[in-house]
Amino acid sequence: MIADHSSHPAADAVEKVADTFPVDGLWMDKSGNLYLSDLQQNAVVRRSPDGKMQTMVTDQRLRWPDTFTEGPDGFIYITASHINEAPRFNHGKDARTQPYTVFRFHP
């Protein structure tokens, strides 16, 4: 059950930013761009400060893209966690393969 916090003062501070697809990881850069992991498309989507959504990269190796960070080299680094290949999503069968991978792309 989700608690109703509508009477809590902080509830007024919550603001909807975007309608999205299933997302697991996100990152905001210094320019205010929000990067979202698109689990269904093995992709990274960027939402610009003006609200425009743009697919930055799609790659089948980005299985369940997850955690982001930005490096001092200007690249965005992202993990491929393969959570969708875990037994709970595959009728009890573990379909994950190693190695797990960290990818990078230049925005």
Protein Blocks (a to p, Z undefined) as FASTA:
>chain_A
ZZdfklpmklmmpccfbdcdddfbdcddfkopacdddfklopaddddfkopacdfbdcfk
lgoiabdcddfkopacdddehlmmgmklngoiafbdcddddddddZZ
